Amino acid sequence: MLRRLAIQSFAIIERVEIDVELGFNVLTGETGAGKSILIDAVEVALGGRASSDYVRSGSEQAAVEATFDLRALPAASQCLAALGAVSRVDHLLTLSREITTAGRSTGRINGRVASAGSIREVTQHLVDLHGQHEHQSLLRQERHRDFLDSFGGGAVQSQRRRVEAAHAHLQRIKAEMEALAGDAGQRERQLDLLRFQVEEIDRAALRPGEAAAIEEERRILGSIERLRSLLGGAYSCMTEPGEGPSLGELASQVAAAVGEAARIDPGLEQLNRALGDISYQVQDSTRDLRQYLERLQPDPARLAELERRLDLLANLGRKYGPTSEDVLAFRERASRELDRIVAGESTIRRLQAEREQICGELGDLAGSLSSLRAGVSRDLERRMEEQLRDLAMEAVVFRVSIEQEEDAAGVPVAGTRLACSARGVDRVEFLISPNPGEPARPLARIASGGELSRIMLALKALVAEADAVPTVIFDEIDVGVGGSAALAVGRKLALVAAGRQVMCVTHLAPIACFADTHLRIFKEVRGGRTVTLVERLDGAGRVDEIARMLAGTQQSPITRRHAEAMLADAAGWRAIARGGKPE
């Protein structure tokens, strides 16, 4: 469960640290105090979308850190291990996100940098977060199937993953077949082009790094006269005496003189050897220079050949890539594509057989998933009606409609072919009849805002139970709810929180009074700036807050007594409902 939340420089929050308890945690406060900002911060910590808009004005970055207790949560621990995350001996998990003013974010799992996707993989086992307008998702019929599958638990979800995998396999096969079985005329044109490209590159007989070597040789051949002038003068200095001896003669004379001196003074032997080496080097260099000059002859034919070769390389480079390596890489790709198309007919036949096999397997898997859903749907209907009775919807009838659509190009299921998506062959829709004697109709057509909120709460309660998610967060689940319905919602949240952790943002006193832990969110102006603060309420402070929620700023002794009575009644009901004694 969530143990601690630390938020810094996030929107109007300067710095807040909250210790979150097991049970029902309620967050209340005046409109605009920052209650939903806290939920936004939690969502960011869980790997949600990060935006520079979250960074508090005047700050360089926003930071959010959430600490969870992983004891008795093997799924989350296994997910951490699969991601290679560092485990802690105290069984705690710390997730953090930092957001800069440029909109860049850095996530960490136990201090090690991790992607937002990796964080989401872990937190799916830890938290179910219901956003402000999520109850509106019940108006989208395509979401009903997801709710049914979540309620179905591991068996349904495992089968659904198998259907998804088989469907993805089938789609890959179909895409490959479409790519191979394109327009015949276009395929022939593509074959001609690929053959031409491969043959053109093969005729060129390219060598990696060839262009640089040719450029160097061309530069030398184009500078023959300059080289002969420079090196001819150098050779003359080394071999022909001018006003004095040549360089070679000087080196020999110096070496001979020092050699004779070394015979007199052995201490000059090292110098003698060094000068002897210089003399030999001059002789070797003179010979090498003479041989180079002998080879250095103009070769117009070779120069023209090099120019033609460079033109060819440039032409290939413009077509297939700037370097010889790029051209050769293009040739390999073109050759593979050519082979693939040439072998396409046999490949298509193989893929057709594979498609039929996978299509049959997908039909079997989707049929099994459909059977599981049919069984689960009866249980969901019964359990939802029980939940809704607790939420002051005593007469409601809740039904799950599961239909399929025939499709000649679909998958075979029980002797017929049905349209099949990655979610299977079923079209799921929730129907309700709020009043006795009325037929059940699609939820999206007849449910009011308050009914949608309560139906979503009932679904979330059942899904949390099925998934064993330890923490459930509701941001204003009470939309459109009031009066006795609000009291029923408060009781339901208290029951859902038995044995797990529930956090709820609410504006309604009948809900807040059922909380085990009450946190008040409020604003203050400090140093000329607005900051959001959080305080835990107990005793008189809690009575004051419930009274404010009942009567606003116009509180009276009667309002306070009403608040005290509500808190006492809620505490007594909560204790009895959870199997204990009245508090």
C-alpha positions, 0 to 999 in steps of 0.5 A, spaced: 500 500 500 501 507 499 505 509 505 508 516 504 507 521 499 512 527 498 511 533 493 515 539 492 514 545 487 508 542 484 503 547 481 501 551 487 504 546 492 511 548 495 512 542 499 507 537 502 509 530 505 503 526 507 503 519 511 497 515 508 494 510 512 491 503 511 483 504 511 479 509 508 483 516 507 479 522 505 481 529 502 477 535 503 477 542 503 474 548 499 474 548 492 481 550 489 485 548 495 489 543 491 485 537 492 485 534 485 492 537 484 494 532 490 491 526 485 495 529 479 501 528 483 500 521 485 498 520 478 505 523 475 508 518 480 505 512 478 508 514 471 502 518 468 503 524 463 508 529 465 507 536 463 511 543 464 505 546 467 506 542 473 512 546 475 511 551 480 512 558 478 519 560 479 522 553 480 526 549 476 523 543 477 517 539 480 518 533 484 514 527 486 515 521 490 511 515 493 513 510 497 509 503 497 510 497 502 510 491 498 509 486 503 504 481 501 504 483 494 508 478 490 506 480 483 509 487 484 515 484 487 516 479 481 515 485 476 520 489 479 525 483 479 523 482 471 525 489 470 531 488 474 530 494 479 533 494 486 529 490 491 530 493 498 530 489 505 525 493 508 520 491 503 519 498 501 518 501 494 520 508 492 517 511 485 519 518 484 519 523 478 522 530 476 519 534 471 523 540 468 520 547 466 522 544 459 517 538 460 523 533 460 521 528 466 526 523 469 523 517 473 526 512 478 525 506 481 528 505 488 533 510 486 535 507 479 533 511 473 527 508 469 522 509 464 515 512 465 513 505 462 517 501 467 513 505 473 507 503 470 508 496 469 510 496 477 504 500 479 498 497 475 499 491 481 499 497 486 494 502 485 487 503 481 486 510 480 479 513 478 480 520 475 475 526 476 471 524 470 472 517 469 465 515 471 464 518 464 467 512 461 461 508 462 458 512 457 463 508 452 460 501 450 467 499 448 469 500 455 464 495 458 468 489 456 474 491 459 470 492 466 467 485 465 474 482 464 477 485 470 472 483 474 473 476 471 480 476 474 486 472 472 482 466 468 479 471 464 485 476 463 490 470 461 485 468 456 484 475 453 492 475 453 492 469 449 487 471 444 491 478 443 497 474 442 494 470 437 490 476 434 497 479 433 500 473 430 494 473 425 495 480 423 502 480 422 501 474 417 495 478 413 500 484 413 505 480 410 501 477 405 498 483 403 505 486 402 507 480 398 500 479 394 500 487 391 499 489 384 502 484 379 504 489 374 507 493 380 511 487 383 514 486 376 516 493 375 519 493 382 523 486 380 525 490 374 528 496 378 531 491 384 535 487 378 537 493 375 540 496 381 543 490 384 547 489 377 549 496 376 552 496 383 555 489 382 558 492 375 562 497 379 565 492 383 566 497 389 571 496 395 570 499 402 574 506 402 575 506 395 573 513 394 579 516 398 584 512 395 582 514 388 582 521 391 589 521 393 592 518 387 588 523 383 591 528 387 598 526 386 598 525 379 595 532 378 601 534 381 606 531 378 610 537 376 610 540 382 612 534 386 618 533 381 620 540 382 620 540 389 623 533 390 628 534 384 631 540 388 631 536 394 635 530 391 640 535 388 642 538 395 643 531 397 647 529 391 650 535 387 655 539 390 654 547 390 658 552 393 660 547 398 659 539 398 653 536 398 648 533 404 651 526 403 658 528 402 657 533 409 654 527 413 660 522 411 665 527 412 662 529 419 661 521 421 669 520 419 671 526 423 668 524 429 669 516 428 677 518 428 676 522 434 672 516 437 678 512 436 682 517 441 677 518 446 672 512 447 667 517 450 665 520 443 663 513 441 655 514 442 656 520 438 660 517 433 654 511 432 649 517 432 652 520 426 654 514 423 646 512 423 645 519 420 650 518 415 646 511 413 640 515 413 642 520 408 644 515 404 638 511 404 633 517 403 637 519 397 636 512 394 629 512 396 628 519 393 632 517 387 627 511 386 621 515 387 623 520 382 624 515 377 617 512 378 614 519 378 612 520 371 606 523 368 600 518 366 594 522 363 591 515 361 591 513 368 588 520 371 583 520 366 581 513 368 581 515 375 576 521 373 571 516 370 571 512 376 570 518 381 564 520 376 561 513 377 562 513 384 559 519 385 553 517 381 552 511 385 552 515 391 547 520 389 542 514 387 544 509 393 548 513 399 554 518 400 559 512 401 561 506 398 559 502 404 552 505 404 552 503 396 554 496 398 549 496 404 543 498 399 545 493 395 544 487 400 537 490 402 535 490 395 538 483 394 534 481 400 528 484 397 529 481 390 529 474 393 523 475 397 519 477 392 522 472 387 520 467 393 513 470 394 509 465 391 511 460 395 511 464 401 504 466 400 502 459 399 505 458 406 502 464 409 495 462 407 496 455 410 499 458 416 493 464 416 488 458 416 491 455 422 492 461 426 485 463 424 482 456 427 486 457 433 484 464 434 477 462 433 478 456 439 481 461 444 476 467 442 470 461 443 473 459 450 474 467 452 466 468 450 464 462 454 468 465 460 465 471 459 458 469 459 459 465 466 462 471 469 457 476 466 452 472 470 456 473 477 457 480 475 450 482 474 448 479 481 454 482 485 453 489 481 445 489 484 448 487 491 453 493 490 448 498 488 442 496 493 448 498 498 448 505 494 441 506 495 439 503 488 435 498 491 430 497 485 435 497 479 436 491 475 443 490 472 444 486 466 450 484 461 449 483 454 454 479 450 453 479 442 457 477 436 457 479 429 457 474 423 463 475 418 464 471 412 472 473 413 472 472 421 474 466 425 471 460 426 467 459 432 462 453 434 460 452 426 460 459 424 465 465 422 465 471 427 468 478 427 474 478 431 478 483 434 484 483 439 479 483 445 475 477 442 469 476 438 464 479 444 461 485 444 459 487 451 454 492 453 451 494 460 444 495 461 440 497 467 433 498 469 433 503 474 425 502 476 421 496 477 417 494 471 421 497 466 426 493 461 433 494 461 436 499 457 443 501 455 447 504 460 449 510 456 442 512 454 438 512 461 443 513 467 444 520 470 450 523 473 449 520 480 447 513 477 453 513 473 458 515 479 455 510 483 455 504 478 462 506 477 464 505 484 460 499 485 464 496 479 471 499 482 469 495 488 468 489 485 474 489 480 479 491 486 476 485 490 478 481 484 485 484 482 487 484 489 489 491 488 491 494 495 490 501 494 484 505 490 484 512 489 477 516 487 477 523 485 470 526 486 467 519 485 461 523 488 459 527 482 451 528 482 450 524 488 447 527 494 442 526 500 441 519 502 445 516 496 451 520 499 451 516 505 450 510 501 456 512 498 460 513 504 458 507 507 460 503 501 467 506 501 468 504 508 467 497 506 471 497 500 477 500 505 476 494 509 483 490 509 485 495 503 487 502 502 482 507 499 483 515 498 478 519 496 477 526 494 470 529 496 466 535 497 460 531 501 460 531 509 456 524 509 462 521 505 467 524 509 465 522 516 466 515 514 473 516 513 478 512 518 483 518 516 481 525 514 486 530 511 484 537 510 487 541 504 487 548 504 491 554 502 495 560 505 499 566 503 506 566 505 511 571 503 506 574 498 505 567 494 499 562 495 501 555 497 497 548 498 498 545 505 495 538 508 493 537 515 491 531 519 484 532 522 482 529 529 477 531 534 475 538 534 478 539 528 474 534 524 468 536 527 470 543 524 471 541 517 465 536 517 461 542 519 464 547 514 462 542 509 455 542 511 454 549 512 460 553 509 462 559 513 455 560 516 456 555 522 452 554 528 452 550 534 447 546 531 451 545 525 457 543 530 452 538 533 450 535 527 457 534 525 458 531 531 452 526 531 454 524 523 461 522 525 459 518 531 454 515 527 459 513 522 464 511 527 459 506 530 456 503 523 463 502 520 465 498 526 459 494 526 460 493 518 467 491 519 465 486 524 467 489 530 464 493 536 461 500 535 467 506 537 
